[in-house]
Structures are given as C-alpha cells and as structure tokens.
C-alpha cells in the first residue's frame, strides 16, 4: 500500500522522433511517499493526451524544424499543458531521423519549446532499447519473473533489442534493421529514397537500383528475408551472421547475452504494432501502405517459427508507442526531501556521470573521478551507493569529509557544480559535512534517495514541493 504523503499532481511530456513517425504523450502523475520506506516517487501515471503518431516532418532530406515546432505547440495546447507546467519527461531522436544532418538542431528546438525539465537527446540507441523495454516489455517481464524476455523494438530505421528478467534490463543493443531503408511510392515498389544502409544491402546482393525505378519482386523478397534472418540471429545470438562488412555496418552496438538463454520474444515499435495486428487476424494493410517494407517485414516475422513462437502468449503493453511511453515516465526518478543545494541553482542539464562508486570510497579514488571533468565549468555528477538506506552518523560524517578532501585535491573550477546522487536518505547531512556547514563556496548539490542507474548523463529539474526530478539518459 502507498501512503499519499505530500501528494502533488505533476505533468510529464514525452516526444519520440523516429525514422517514420513522431509520437507525443502527456501524462499526469502523483508525487507521493511509500508508507514503509518513505521514498518519494512518481506514481499512478495517467495519459491525459496521446494523439495518433504523425509522419516525421521532413524538408528534402532534413528534419523540418518549423513544422515540428508548430506541431508540438499544437499538441501542448490540445493537452492543456503550458511550458511551465512540465515537471519532467524526455524527447529522443532515433533511427534514420538521428542520421539527418540537422538532428542536433532539433535538440535546441525541443528545449526551447519544453524547457530544461525535459531531457532532449539525439542518437542514443542503448537508451532507446532500454526505454522500449520499460514501455513495452517490463510489465510482461514482471508478470513472468522466471522467463527471460527479449523485446525487439522495430521501427523504420533500427531494431533495438533489450533482454530483461523480472522487469530488470540485462542487455541492450542497436541494429540498423528497419522498414524504411527503402522508401517507395505507396502501393508499389517505385523507389523514392534509399538509406546508406539500404544501398549497402542492395549492393551486397547484387541488385541494381536507382531512385524512380521499381525494385524487383526478387529484390524485395531477398531483402525481407535478410532482415528477418538478422532478427533471428539476434535472438539466437548468432554473431557469425554479422561477422562480415554488411553485418558490421548494420550492427553498431550488438546485444550480447549468454547464448544458452532461450528468451521469449516480444515486439514493439511501428513494425511490432503490425506484427500483433496481423497475428490477431486483423486485415493487413496494403503492401507498402506506409511507403516502406513495414508490412512485408511484419508478415515475415509472423511467418517465422522462432520469431513468432511467443506472439500469442506474451503481448506487451503500449506496443506501438513503447519508446515514448518509457521515455515519458521511466527515465525520471524523484529525490528525497532532505536535499543539499549549497550555492548552486537548479535546473542543471546535461551533467556527465563520471563515476558510480561505493560510499566506502577513499579520497584519492574520488579525486581521480572528479578530475575526469577536467577544467569544464559545465559540472559533473557522481553516484555514491550505500549498502544501507539509513547509514549511521559516523559513516555519513566520514564520507562527507572524504568528499571535502577530494574536492580540494581535484582542484575543480570553483564555479563548476558537483552533483552527488546517493541512494540513502543523507542529502543534507552529507552536504553539510562536505562543505563545513556551507562555509565553502563550492557549488555542491547532494540529491538523496536516487537509485543508481547505468547511465552517462543526468538532468536535474527545478525543485517543486521540496523534491527534484532527476532524469537519466545515455545508457551504458
């Protein structure tokens, strides 16, 4: 049972700019404390606006930033959500959209529209795999805790697999296996565009192609089979399949796990949504209805014995919008209320997490970690994990003095913020010992009751009702 301690309603917003479509989700959730542990968390999320995805706006071969800005503003208006209402959330640019030359510019557009409370990242394939699992496969995985689940998030440009057990992600990866490497005029196979990965596939199999010409039925069948075989190779951990020039090109971040594991396979993403619709006996869309190989690939997956073995038994939640669902809700943790903010101001975006260390760390090791930030005034974050959530007074004092010594030895710029994330309820005490009760001008922030995450960057949002949203991205 969860006690509603200091109950607050907050809004979270997520955006997923994919190879083929762009999705938006606005949620409302409660900030409340657990009656046993007291830990604050986001609870009882409820979708307040979930429009149908749109085709990702393009202008020639670039992302159409003005069209995107207009659409996002419309979505916010329809969701009844103003910029200042947004507590946390995220935006991600994935697949072939992240390959567009102005993908980085979209990040600035999103932050301008939604504010610093929202994490905005371009190409982060491992994060996408993790998010898709959390949005699609986690509930199934928790319901069957003894069964390994491999969620395959298949979109227009990439397949992002994530292996999980009992709701926890154990391995992630990214492959340029998707439906939109070949763009056609709808209802036929006349080529409109071919990605560099699609061109490599055609060259590998000796098929000539040119924009404006029809792709032969033989080429379509061979390409669909190759994409399907690649998915089977991921499931069966057949690394030899990718041990060639084409395989290495399309497998930049392989998902590696013990080959003796026999996972049940679930699907999400645009192709995943088609897979479940077809397997349920719904009428299949016309060939190339979406201007790509999505229908062909989904049909081939349903027909494959290994890939389709678990389609009826394991059906994930939110299967078509897994990434935006996971991004909006699952990448954000809520701090405790005993924070130490020192001389620093919030929000603080894009802080690199340079180390995840034990609370028993010595000053020299901690100093070496801090030096990884060099002379950057951007700031740095370190995760410090305690074995117990309520350590004794002496241990807190010892660690605080260790932090103080490490800061002096590391000689960081005095105006560079240092954020310490810790899982224990010790924020204010730890910060006071580290700064000799604020006698130091050091911009130290200690955020407590935050579980350790395997991530590369962190966003700290503005403080609201005594707590701070902490959003992670860049999964290791």
C-alpha positions in Angstrom: 0.0 0.0 0.0 1.2 3.5 -0.8 0.5 6.4 1.5 -0.2 9.7 -0.1 2.4 11.8 1.7 2.6 15.4 0.4 0.5 14.4 -2.6 1.2 16.5 -5.7 -0.1 16.2 -9.3 2.6 16.8 -11.9 2.7 16.7 -15.7 5.2 14.8 -17.8 5.7 15.1 -21.6 7.5 12.7 -24.0 8.4 13.0 -27.7 9.8 10.3 -29.9 11.1 11.5 -33.3 11.6 8.3 -35.3 12.6 7.2 -38.8 9.0 7.0 -40.0 6.8 8.6 -37.3 6.8 11.1 -34.4 4.8 10.3 -31.3 3.7 12.6 -28.4 2.5 11.6 -24.9 1.4 13.8 -22.0 1.0 12.1 -18.6 -0.3 13.2 -15.2 1.2 11.5 -12.2 1.4 11.9 -8.4 4.5 12.6 -6.3 4.0 10.6 -3.1 5.9 8.7 -0.5 5.9 5.0 0.2 4.4 4.3 3.7 7.1 1.8 4.5 10.3 3.3 3.0 9.2 6.9 2.8 10.9 7.2 -0.6 9.3 9.7 -2.9 8.3 8.5 -6.4 6.1 9.2 -9.4 3.0 7.0 -9.0 -0.3 6.3 -10.8 0.6 7.7 -14.2 -2.4 8.6 -16.4 -2.3 9.6 -20.0 -4.0 12.9 -20.5 -3.2 13.2 -24.2 -2.0 10.6 -26.6 -2.6 11.7 -30.3 -2.0 9.4 -33.2 1.6 9.5 -34.5 2.4 11.6 -37.5 4.9 11.1 -40.2 8.2 12.7 -39.0 8.2 16.1 -40.8 10.9 16.4 -43.4 12.0 19.1 -45.7 14.0 17.5 -48.5 16.4 15.3 -46.5 16.4 17.4 -43.4 14.1 17.4 -40.4 11.5 20.2 -40.9 12.1 22.1 -37.6 9.4 24.7 -38.2 6.8 22.1 -38.9 7.9 20.2 -35.8 7.7 23.4 -33.7 4.2 24.1 -35.0 3.0 20.5 -34.3 4.5 20.3 -30.8 2.9 23.6 -29.9 -0.5 22.3 -31.1 -0.1 19.1 -29.1 0.7 21.1 -26.0 -2.3 23.3 -26.5 -4.5 20.2 -27.1 -3.1 18.6 -23.9 -3.8 21.7 -21.9 -0.2 21.9 -20.9 2.0 25.0 -20.8 5.8 25.0 -20.8 5.9 26.0 -17.1 3.6 23.1 -16.2 6.1 20.4 -17.3 7.7 18.7 -14.4 9.9 16.2 -16.3 9.9 14.0 -19.3 12.0 13.5 -22.4 12.5 13.8 -26.1 14.6 11.4 -28.3 15.6 11.4 -31.9 16.1 7.8 -33.2 16.8 5.7 -36.1 17.2 7.4 -39.5 15.9 10.7 -38.0 19.1 10.8 -35.9 21.1 10.4 -39.1 19.7 13.7 -40.6 22.3 16.4 -40.7 20.2 18.8 -38.5 19.3 16.3 -35.8 21.3 18.2 -33.2 19.4 21.4 -34.0 16.2 19.6 -33.1 17.5 19.2 -29.5 17.7 23.0 -29.1 14.2 23.3 -30.6 12.8 20.8 -28.0 14.4 22.5 -25.1 13.1 25.9 -26.3 9.6 24.5 -26.5 9.5 22.3 -23.4 12.1 23.8 -21.1 15.1 22.4 -19.2 12.9 20.0 -17.3 12.8 17.7 -20.4 15.8 15.6 -21.4 16.5 16.0 -25.1 18.9 13.7 -26.8 19.7 12.8 -30.4 21.3 9.5 -31.2 21.2 7.3 -28.1 20.4 3.8 -29.3 21.0 2.0 -26.0 18.7 4.4 -24.2 16.0 3.7 -26.8 16.3 -0.1 -26.3 16.0 0.3 -22.5 13.1 2.7 -22.9 11.3 0.5 -25.3 11.6 -2.4 -22.9 10.3 -0.3 -20.0 7.4 0.9 -22.1 6.5 -2.5 -23.6 8.2 -5.5 -22.1 8.6 -4.6 -18.4 5.0 -5.5 -17.3 5.2 -8.8 -19.2 8.6 -9.5 -17.7 7.4 -8.8 -14.1 4.3 -11.0 -14.7 6.6 -13.9 -15.7 9.7 -13.3 -13.5 11.4 -16.6 -14.3 11.1 -16.2 -18.1 13.8 -14.0 -19.8 12.0 -11.6 -22.2 13.7 -10.2 -25.3 11.8 -7.1 -26.5 12.5 -6.2 -30.1 11.6 -2.6 -30.8 11.5 -2.5 -34.6 10.9 0.8 -36.4 11.8 2.4 -39.7 15.5 2.6 -39.2 16.6 0.5 -36.3 15.8 -2.6 -34.3 16.6 -2.0 -30.6 16.6 -5.3 -28.6 16.6 -5.4 -24.8 16.8 -8.6 -22.7 15.1 -8.4 -19.3 14.4 -10.6 -16.4 11.8 -9.9 -13.7 11.4 -6.4 -15.1 15.1 -5.5 -15.0 17.1 -4.9 -18.2 20.2 -7.1 -18.5 21.4 -6.4 -22.1 20.7 -3.9 -24.8 21.8 -3.2 -28.4 21.1 -1.4 -31.6 21.0 -2.6 -35.2 20.2 -0.8 -38.4 17.4 -3.2 -39.2 14.2 -1.5 -40.2 11.5 -1.0 -42.7 12.4 2.5 -44.0 15.8 1.9 -45.5 13.8 1.7 -48.7 11.2 4.3 -49.3 8.6 3.7 -52.0 5.6 5.4 -53.6 2.7 4.0 -51.6 1.0 0.8 -53.0 4.0 -0.1 -55.1 7.8 -0.6 -55.1 8.9 2.5 -57.0 11.9 3.9 -55.1 11.7 7.4 -53.6 14.8 7.1 -51.4 17.4 4.6 -50.2 19.4 5.0 -47.0 23.1 4.3 -46.9 22.3 1.0 -45.1 19.7 0.1 -47.7 22.2 0.8 -50.5 24.7 -1.4 -48.8 22.2 -4.3 -48.7 21.3 -3.9 -52.4 25.0 -3.8 -53.3 25.7 -6.9 -51.2 23.1 -8.9 -53.0 23.9 -7.6 -56.5 20.7 -5.7 -57.1 21.0 -2.5 -59.2 18.8 0.3 -58.1 18.0 4.0 -58.8 15.5 6.4 -57.4 12.5 6.5 -59.7 12.8 2.9 -60.7 10.8 -0.1 -59.5 12.5 -2.6 -57.1 12.1 -6.1 -58.5 9.9 -8.7 -56.6 13.1 -10.8 -56.3 14.9 -8.0 -54.6 12.0 -7.3 -52.2 11.8 -11.0 -51.2 15.6 -11.2 -50.7 15.8 -8.0 -48.6 12.8 -9.0 -46.5 14.4 -12.4 -45.9 17.7 -10.8 -44.9 16.1 -8.5 -42.4 14.1 -11.4 -40.9 17.2 -13.7 -40.7 19.1 -10.9 -39.0 16.4 -10.7 -36.3 16.6 -14.5 -35.8 20.4 -14.1 -35.5 19.9 -11.6 -32.7 17.5 -13.9 -30.8 19.8 -16.9 -31.2 23.0 -14.9 -30.6 24.4 -16.0 -33.9 27.3 -13.5 -34.0 28.7 -15.1 -37.2 25.8 -13.7 -39.1 27.1 -10.2 -38.5 30.8 -11.1 -39.0 31.1 -9.5 -42.5 31.2 -6.0 -43.9 27.4 -5.6 -44.2 26.8 -7.2 -40.9 29.3 -5.0 -39.1 27.7 -1.9 -40.8 24.2 -2.7 -39.6 25.2 -3.9 -36.1 27.0 -0.9 -34.5 26.0 -1.9 -30.9 25.3 -5.7 -30.7 23.0 -7.0 -27.9 25.1 -9.7 -26.3 23.9 -12.2 -23.7 24.5 -15.9 -22.7 23.6 -18.0 -25.8 22.2 -20.7 -23.5 19.3 -18.3 -22.6 16.2 -19.0 -24.5 14.2 -15.8 -24.2 10.6 -15.3 -25.1 10.3 -12.6 -27.8 8.0 -9.6 -27.7 7.8 -6.7 -30.2 7.2 -3.0 -30.1 7.6 -0.1 -32.5 5.8 0.5 -35.7 6.6 -2.9 -37.2 5.8 -4.5 -33.8 2.4 -3.0 -33.8 1.8 -4.5 -37.3 3.1 -7.9 -36.1 0.4 -8.1 -33.3 -2.3 -6.8 -35.6 -1.6 -9.5 -38.2 -1.2 -12.3 -35.7 -4.6 -11.3 -34.2 -6.2 -11.9 -37.6 -6.8 -8.2 -38.4 -6.7 -7.2 -42.0 -3.2 -6.5 -43.2 -2.6 -3.0 -44.7 -1.8 -3.0 -48.4 1.7 -3.6 -49.5 3.9 -0.6 -48.9 0.9 1.3 -47.5 3.4 3.3 -45.4 5.8 3.7 -48.2 8.3 1.2 -46.9 8.8 -2.5 -46.2 7.0 -2.4 -42.9 4.1 -4.7 -43.9 6.4 -7.1 -45.7 8.7 -7.4 -42.6 5.8 -7.8 -40.2 4.3 -10.6 -42.3 7.7 -12.3 -42.5 8.0 -12.1 -38.7 4.6 -13.7 -38.1 5.5 -16.5 -40.5 8.8 -17.3 -38.8 8.6 -20.1 -36.3 11.3 -18.7 -33.9 10.2 -15.1 -34.0 6.5 -15.8 -33.8 6.7 -18.5 -31.1 5.6 -16.3 -28.3 3.3 -13.8 -30.1 0.1 -15.2 -28.6 1.4 -15.8 -25.1 3.3 -12.6 -24.4 1.6 -9.4 -25.6 3.2 -6.2 -24.3 1.6 -3.0 -23.2 1.6 0.1 -25.4 3.3 -2.0 -28.1 3.1 0.7 -30.8 4.4 3.6 -28.6 6.8 1.8 -26.3 9.7 4.3 -26.6 7.6 7.4 -25.9 5.8 5.6 -23.0 9.1 4.6 -21.4 10.7 7.9 -22.1 7.9 10.0 -20.5 7.7 8.0 -17.3 10.6 5.6 -16.7 13.7 7.7 -17.2 12.9 10.0 -14.2 13.4 9.4 -10.5 12.2 11.7 -7.7 14.6 12.9 -5.0 14.0 12.8 -1.2 13.3 16.0 0.6 16.5 16.2 2.7 18.4 17.9 -0.2 21.6 19.9 0.0 21.7 22.6 -2.7 24.6 24.7 -1.4 25.4 27.7 -3.6 24.1 26.0 -6.8 20.9 26.8 -8.7 18.5 24.5 -10.5 17.8 23.3 -13.1 21.1 21.8 -14.3 21.0 20.0 -17.6 23.4 17.5 -19.3 25.8 16.7 -16.4 28.1 13.8 -17.3 28.1 11.0 -14.7 31.8 10.3 -14.4 31.7 7.5 -11.8 29.4 5.2 -9.8 31.2 4.4 -6.5 30.7 2.8 -3.1 30.1 5.0 -0.1 33.3 3.5 1.3 35.3 5.3 -1.4 38.6 6.9 -0.4 39.6 10.5 -1.1 42.2 9.6 -3.8 39.8 7.4 -5.8 37.1 10.1 -5.6 39.5 12.8 -6.6 40.6 10.8 -9.6 36.9 10.5 -10.7 36.4 14.3 -10.2 39.4 15.0 -12.4 37.7 13.4 -15.3 35.7 16.6 -15.6 39.0 18.5 -16.3 38.6 22.2 -16.3 35.0 22.2 -17.5 32.6 24.6 -15.9 29.7 22.6 -17.1 29.8 20.5 -14.0 30.0 16.8 -13.1 27.9 14.1 -11.4 29.0 11.2 -9.2 26.8 8.4 -7.9 27.6 7.1 -4.4 25.8 3.9 -3.3 25.3 2.8 0.3 24.6 -0.8 1.3 22.0 0.5 3.7 19.4 3.3 3.2 19.9 4.8 6.7 23.6 4.7 7.5 24.9 5.7 10.9 26.0 9.2 11.8 29.7 8.3 11.9 29.7 6.8 8.3 27.9 9.9 6.9 30.4 12.2 8.6 33.4 10.2 7.3 32.1 10.3 3.7 31.4 14.0 3.9 34.9 14.7 5.0 36.2 12.4 2.2 34.3 14.4 -0.3 35.7 17.7 1.0 39.3 16.3 0.8 38.7 15.0 -2.7 37.3 18.4 -3.9 40.4 20.2 -2.6 42.8 17.7 -4.3 40.9 17.7 -7.6 41.1 21.5 -7.9 37.9 21.8 -10.0 36.9 25.3 -11.1 35.1 26.9 -8.1 32.0 27.7 -10.2 31.7 24.2 -11.6 28.7 22.4 -10.0 29.3 19.0 -8.5 26.2 16.8 -8.1 26.3 13.8 -5.9 23.5 11.3 -6.3 23.0 8.8 -3.4 20.5 6.2 -2.7 20.5 6.8 1.1 18.4 9.4 3.0 21.5 11.6 3.9 21.5 14.5 1.5 21.5 17.5 3.9 23.9 15.9 6.4 26.4 14.7 3.7 26.5 18.1 2.0 27.0 20.0 5.3 30.0 17.8 6.3 31.5 18.2 2.8 31.3 22.0 2.9 31.9 22.5 6.6 28.4 23.7 7.1 28.3 25.9 3.9 31.5 27.7 4.8 32.8 26.7 1.4 31.6 28.5 -1.7 31.7 25.2 -3.6 28.7 24.6 -5.8 27.9 21.3 -4.3 24.5 19.6 -4.7 23.6 16.3 -2.9 20.4 14.6 -4.1 19.4 11.7 -2.0 17.1 8.7 -2.3 18.0 8.2 -6.0 18.7 4.6 -7.1 21.9 4.0 -9.0 21.4 3.9 -12.8 23.8 2.8 -15.5 23.7 6.0 -17.5 26.1 8.6 -18.9 24.3 11.9 -18.3 21.7 13.3 -15.9 19.3 16.2 -15.9 18.2 17.9 -12.7 14.9 19.7 -13.0 13.7 22.7 -10.9 12.7 22.0 -7.3 9.0 21.7 -6.7 7.2 20.9 -3.5 10.5 20.1 -1.9 11.6 17.5 -4.4 13.7 17.4 -7.6 13.1 15.4 -10.8 16.3 13.5 -11.8 16.3 12.2 -15.4 18.8 9.8 -16.8 19.9 9.2 -20.4 22.9 7.7 -22.4 22.6 4.1 -21.1 25.8 2.2 -20.7 
